[in-house]
Amino acid sequence: MEKKWNTYNLSSKRQLNKLLRFMKIATLLLIACTLNIHATVYSQNTKFSYDFRGKTVREVFTILEKNSNFRFFYNDNFNYIDQKVDIVVKDQNVEEILSRMLSSSEMTYRVLENNLVVLTPSESVTN
């Protein structure tokens, strides 16, 4: 005896497959967003209070690396790395410290995954 396919069952299976595919994609996106939120929360919640007067930018990066999970990646040939800075921070996160410290320089920064901070020349310098 030959089994006959009912068109209702066939369209129902297609809809079920579409629903399952949508649920898989939605789950993956939800997981990715959750992991991304966790990474930004650490950088926003880590606060520092420190007197950086008379320290070089390189020394400031070393102090921040020792007291946090942040790692700084930069080119040693940047002139600004060995210049002294005079800033005092109180309950500020790393991004606020970097913004204050690098505001007068020709460098910008980006915070990437695993709290890696990459310093690069500003766009106006590279163009």
N, C-alpha and C positions, 0 to 999 in steps of 0.2 A: 504494500500500500504506500502510495506516494503522499508525502506531507505537503499540504498546500499552505502557502504563506498568506497571511491576512495583511492587507495594506495598513490596517490600523496598528498592528504590532510593529511593522517596519518603521512607521513614522514615530511611534512611541520610543523605539530603540534609538533612533536618531536624536530625538529630543533628550533622551537620557544621556547619550554620549556628549551632546553639547553642554548639558548641565554639569556633567562630571568634569569636562575640560575647563569650563568656566570656574568651577570650584577649585580646581588645582591651581589655576593661574592666580585666583584671588588669594589663596593660601600662601603661595610663594611671594606675592607682593606684600602681604601683611607681615610675613617674617622679615623680608628685606627692610621694610619701613621700621619695624621694631628694633632691628639691629642698628640701623642708622640713628635712631633717636637715642639709643643707649650711648653711642659714641659721642654725640654732641652734648649730652647731659654732663659727662665727666668734665669736659673742657669748660663748661659754664659754671660748674659747682666748685671747682678747685680754686680756692682763694689764697692769695699771698699777701703778707705784710712784711715789707723789707725795705731797708735803706740802701739804694744802689748808687749813692753819691760817690764819685771818684772811681767807679768800676768801669771796665771796658765792656763793650757789647758782648764780647766772647765770654767774659767772666759772668755776666748776667745770665747768659745761656747755660753756662755750667752750673750755676746755682739753681736755676729753674729745673734743669735735668736731674740734679741730685735730690731735690725736694718734691718731685712729681714724677708722673709717668710720661711726661713729654720728652720728645727727642727732637733736636734741631738739626736740620740738614741745610748746609750753605757752602758756598765756594770760599775757600780761605783767601782768595785773591781780592775779595771785596774790601775796599779801603775802609768802609764804615765799621767793620768788625773790630778793629783795634782802637777805635775812638772811645773816649770816655763819655759817660752819660751821668747826669745828675738828676735822678728821679727818686722820689720816695713814694712807695705804694702802700696802701692800707686796704685790706680786704678787696683786692681786685683780682680778676681772673687773668689767665695768660693772654687772652686776646686783647684785653684792655691795656695790659702792660706793654705788649708788642706795639699796639697802636700809638701809645704815648712815646715809646722809645724810638720807633721808626718814622715818626711823623716828619721829622726834619731831614730824613735821609732820602736816598733815591732807591730804597728797597721796599718791597712788599712781601707779604707772607700769606701762606695758605695752610690751614690745619687739615691734614688728611687723615686717613684711617689709622688706627692704632696710635693716635695722638702724636703723629709725626708732623712737625712744623717745617715747611719748606720756605726758605727765603730766596727771593729772586729779584733781579733789577726791575724797577718800575717799567711800565709799558712805554712811557715817554722817553726813557733812557735807551731802550732797545730799538726804537723806531728811528 
